[in-house]
Amino acid sequence: MTTYLIGDLQGCDDAFARLLDTMGFDAAHDRLIVLGDAVNRGPGSLPVLRRLMALGKAAECLLGNHDLHLLAVAQGIRKAHRSDTLDTILQAPDRDALLDWVRHRPLALFEQGWLLVHAGVLPQWSGEQTLELAREVQTQLRGNNLAGFLRDVFGNQPDRWHDALQGPERWRIVINALTRMRYIDVSPGGAGRIDFHVKQEADRAPAGLVPWFAVRERRTAEIPIAFGHWSTLGLHWAFNTLCLDSGCLWGGSLTGVPLPAPAQDWIDVHSVPCPRQLEPMLG
């Protein structure tokens, strides 16, 4: 059995199908894990969800920021954006089953020695703490007051972790770290805050901003971490982390890899080209 990781799909179902063929994925024997953002902005969000659901226990998908946005739009908590492509899901006859499947997806996984998240892990968190915090939020997402929970967890504050945080503030920063984070402000006045504005690659970032995975004090430095979310970073393997968002939505490629052994120093990369759906950096 092979476990495959795939980067952000964002509704690019044609590329998804082609990549599964390219990798030789066999649902009877293999396992597939998508690193979040299964939906939105691409033309095939509905078939992507249906394809993942049809794979049953052979497939898992982490929650990304776009997947949470889908749940919030469906609950009337957030308004759809102009670039959203969620209507086919929201108007589908199996809408309720699709949304229920999404809300039961994990925010983090530990798989064969790897920590898997959509965006990042705060430097202060250990691997076990990351999984515990993810489970806290997952319990709320799967509870009886989804609308109330979602109403409280969108926003940029707090942008700095404190162990004493409780309730919505605690859940909000956990969600933001796991699904939105790219940079940490390590400048004298930054105090380790999450930056929510800069999206470009590290060599173009303002002074004082460091990719979350390159922060010196990161407690998960010895744990291999795979993530997506950062399309301008692209396929990137450094600091014991592996980014698999290679910008399919923006005309790049969709990338998948067999999950490497933790001590392995090479990766077997599979990718398929993608037609551009949006101009880069629209949001």
Secondary structure as GFF3:
##gff-version 3
##sequence-region A 1 283
A	DSSP	beta_strand	3	6	.	.	.	ID=ss1
A	DSSP	alpha_helix	13	23	.	.	.	ID=ss2
A	DSSP	beta_strand	31	34	.	.	.	ID=ss3
A	DSSP	alpha_helix	45	54	.	.	.	ID=ss4
A	DSSP	three_ten_helix	56	58	.	.	.	ID=ss5
A	DSSP	beta_strand	59	61	.	.	.	ID=ss6
A	DSSP	alpha_helix	65	74	.	.	.	ID=ss7
A	DSSP	alpha_helix	87	90	.	.	.	ID=ss8
A	DSSP	alpha_helix	95	103	.	.	.	ID=ss9
A	DSSP	beta_strand	108	111	.	.	.	ID=ss10
A	DSSP	beta_strand	114	117	.	.	.	ID=ss11
A	DSSP	alpha_helix	127	141	.	.	.	ID=ss12
A	DSSP	alpha_helix	146	152	.	.	.	ID=ss13
A	DSSP	alpha_helix	167	179	.	.	.	ID=ss14
A	DSSP	beta_strand	183	185	.	.	.	ID=ss15
A	DSSP	beta_strand	193	195	.	.	.	ID=ss16
A	DSSP	three_ten_helix	202	204	.	.	.	ID=ss17
A	DSSP	beta_strand	209	211	.	.	.	ID=ss18
A	DSSP	three_ten_helix	212	214	.	.	.	ID=ss19
A	DSSP	beta_strand	225	227	.	.	.	ID=ss20
A	DSSP	beta_strand	236	238	.	.	.	ID=ss21
A	DSSP	beta_strand	241	243	.	.	.	ID=ss22
A	DSSP	beta_strand	253	258	.	.	.	ID=ss23
A	DSSP	beta_strand	270	273	.	.	.	ID=ss24
###
